[in-house]
Amino acid sequence: MSAIASMTGFARTEGSVDTIAWAWELRSVNGRTLELRFRLPNGWDSLEAGWRDLAGKALKRGNVSANLTIKRQSETRLELDPTALEQVLTIATDLHRRIPGSPPPSAEALLSLPGVLRQAQADQQEEKAAAAVDVQAGFVAALADLVTSRQAEGDRLAAVLNRQLAEIASLCATAAEQAAGQPAAQRARMLENLQTLLRETPNLPEERVAQEVAILASRSDVREELDRLTSHIAAAHDLMGEAVNIGRKLDFLIQEFNREANTLCSKSATPALTSTGLKLKAAIEQLREQVQNIE
């Protein structure tokens, strides 16, 4: 049977090839859909589309960040970026003219600015060509580790969900016991009040009064709500058995749980049942918070 997957996970892979060392870090948190954010070194952007495709096949939901770090293990040959130099020189010269007494821009200062000096394009392309296969394999491994991490967290979530569903079932049983005599008690109390009213106002039609009493008594009957809650608990267990991509379905089911619990509280005629209904709502909210983590 497939395991429930969480949307929370972490994975890291690293390695080296020729003159560079590389490392992947993948982090995943909750999200309504699948959102992928890549942070890649200059020159590696062209491979992002393929990595996105791989991630989209392995994951269905979650906010996922994938960071690739490249470190060079040998001396780098640098070259000047003429366009960047021209831009910073223009800005620096303009500032020098605007600020009286300021020193003119120096070559050392200009060359130290980011982007003015860059790795030689030929070297960069050679490094990328030599490392691309290794870095690709590292991403595939990191993605597999992330899936495993999310499934491990899903196992923990499944245990929590089972405990919470058991608590909700126990509260439903308590509510059923507390509500068993509620319609009859409500009917008797209303009849007593109406008999007093009839003695004071004898012209009220007794048949209409009895009809209203029956309607009010039926509104205090919470058996339908408890039956539906029991059905929702069974449906939640069935979904957990399916395991794969059940987060959205469980989220919708929790809304149904809440609807029945709210109706039960509104129909309650005793402090004990109201207290149990409020505990039921709190337990359902705790269940909802955990369901938000499921893929």
N, C-alpha and C positions, 0 to 999 in steps of 0.2 A: 504494500500500500504506500502511496506517495506521502511525503511528510509535508506538514504545513510550513510555509516559508514566511518569515518575517521580512519586513522591508529594511531592517536595521542590520548592518554588517560592515566588516572591514577586511581588507586583504592587502598584502604587500609582497611584491616579488622584486628581486634585484639580480644583477649579473654584470659581466663586463665582456667586451670583445675588442680586440686590437687596442686602440688608443683611448677608448671611452668606457666609463662605467655608467650603468643606467639603473633606474629604480621606478617601479610603478606603485602608486598608492591609490586604492579604490575605497571610497567611503559611501555608504548608503543609509539614508534616513527615510522617514515616511513621506509619501506624496500621493496625491490623488491620481496622477498618471505617471508615466515613465519620463523623467527629465534627466538628460545626460549633459554634464558639463565637463569639458576636457580642458586641461591646462597643459600646453605642449611647448617645448623649446622652439625657438626660431628654426624654420626649415623642416619641421616635422608635421606641419598642418595638413599636408597633402594626404597623409595616411589616416586622418581622422575619420573620414567617411566609412572606411572599411571597419574601423574599430567600433563605430557607432552601430553598424549593422550587426556585428557580433554580439554587442551588449543587448541590442533589441531582441535578439533571438533567445538570449539566456534569461532576461529579466522582463517582467511585465509592468511592475509599478515601483515607484520610489524615486527620490531625488538622489542621483548618483553623481559623484564627482570623481574624475579620473585624472590624476596628476602624474606626468612623466618628467623625471629629472635626469638630465644628462650631465655628467662630469668628465672633463677631459683629463686623461692620465699622462699626457705628454705636452711638451711646449707647443703652444698654438702660434701659428704664423698669422699676423694681423695685416690688414690692409685698410686704407682710408676710404670712407664713404663720402665722395665729393658732395653729394646732395645734402647730407646731414651737416657737413662742415660749413657749406655755404649758408645754410639756414642759421646755425648758431653764431656764425661770424657776423651775419647781418644784424641779428638781435643784439649781440655783445657790442658791436660798433655803435648802434643806435643808442644803447644805454650809456656808453662812454660819452657821446655828444650831449646827452641830456643831463648828465650828472657832472657838474664842474669839478675839476680837480681829481676825478677818478682816474686810476691807471688804465692804459689801453689794454685790450684783451691780449693775453699771452698765449703762445703756442701750447705751452704745457697745460694751461687751464682748459683750452679748447679741446685738446686731445683727451683730457680726462672725462669729458662729458659723455654720457651713455649714447651709443650709436654712432659716434664719430669714427671710432676704430671698431672694426668688426673682424671676425675670423674670415680668412681668405675663402672665397666662395668655392674654389676648387677643393680645398681641404675639407670644407663642410660637406660637400657632396660626396667625397670619398668616404668620410666617416659614416654618413648616413647610409650609403650603399652597403658598407661592411657590417653595420650593426642592425639594419632594418629587420632582417629575419629573426635575429635574437630578440630584439625588442618586441616584435610581433608575438613570438612564442611566450615572452614574459607577460604580455597583456592577456593572452588566452589563459595562462596559468593563474594569473591574478583574478580573472573573471570567474574561473572555476572555484577558486578559494572563496571568493565573495559569495557565490551561490551556496557553498558548503556552510559558510558563516551564517548566512541568513536562514538556512534550514536548521542549524543548531539553535539559533535564537527562536525559531518557530517551534521546536520541540518544547522549549521552556514555556512558550506562550500556550501551547496546547494543554499542558498540565494546569496552568493558571485558569484557562477557559473552562476546563472540566470542573475545577473546584468552584468557580463562580456559578456555573450552570447548576451544580448540585445545591449551592446555597439558595439560588432562585427557586429551585424545585421544592426545597424544604420550606421556604417562606410561603410558597403557594399552598402547600399542605396545611401549614398553620392557618393561613387565611381561610381555607375551605372549612376548617373546624370552627373558626371564629364566626364565619358567615352562615353556618348551617341553619341556625334558628333565626337569622335576621329577618327574612320576609314575614314569617309568622309573628314575630315580636312587633315588627313595624305595623302589620295589619291590626293586631290587637290594640296597640297604642293609638292608632288612628281611629279605630272604631270607638274606643272609649272617649276620645276627644269629640268625635262627631255625635255620639249619643248625648253628650252634654250640650252640644250645639243644637241638636234636634229638640231637646227639652225646652231650650230657650227660644228656638225658632221652629215651631212644629210644621210650618208650611213647606219645608224643604223636601223634595221628592226623595224617598228613601232609596229607590232603585238607582237614581243618579248618584247619590252619595256612595252606595255600595260599589258602583262602577268606578268612581274616582278612587276609592280605597284600594280596589284591585290594581288599578294602574300604578298608584304610588307604591304599592307593595312589590309589584313586578320590577319597578325601577330600583328597588333595593336588593334585588337578586343578582349576585355577582358570579353565579356559576358559569355563565357563558364566558366571562372574562378569564376566569381561572382555567376553563377548558382550553381557551385559545392560547393562554400562556403555556400550558402543558404541551400543546401542539407545537408552539414556537421552540420550546426546549428540545423537543424531538427533532425538529427541522435543523436546529443548530448542530446537534450531534451528527445528523446526516451530512451536513455540509462539511463538517470537520473530517468526516470519513472520505469525502471527495478530495479534500486537501488542496488541490491545485487551483490557484487563482480564485479564491473564495472570499477575499476581503470585501469586495463591493457587495456581494450577496449577503454576507453577515452584517454589514453596515446597514443595509436596508431592513434586515430582519430585526435588528435592534430597535429601529423606529417603531416596528409593530409591537415589540415588547413594551416600549414606553407608552404607546397608545392604550394598551390594555391596563397597564398599571395606573395610569392617570384616571381612567374610567372607574376602576375599582375604588380608588381613593374618593372620587366624587360620589360614589354610591354608598360609601361606608356610613353606617349609622351608629357605630360604637367606637369609643376611643381605642380599644384593643385592635380592631380591624384597621383603623386609620394608622395606628402605629406600625402595624405589619405592612400596610401599603406603602408607607414612607420608607421603611427598610427595603422593601422590594424595589422601589425607585432608585434608592442609593446603590443597591447591588447591580441593577441594570446599567446604571451610569458607569460603575467600575468595569463592567463587562464591555461597554462601549469604548472606554479608553483603551482597553487591551486590543479590541478588534481593529482600532485604527492602525495598529502595527502590522497587520497581516496583509500579505501581497494579494 
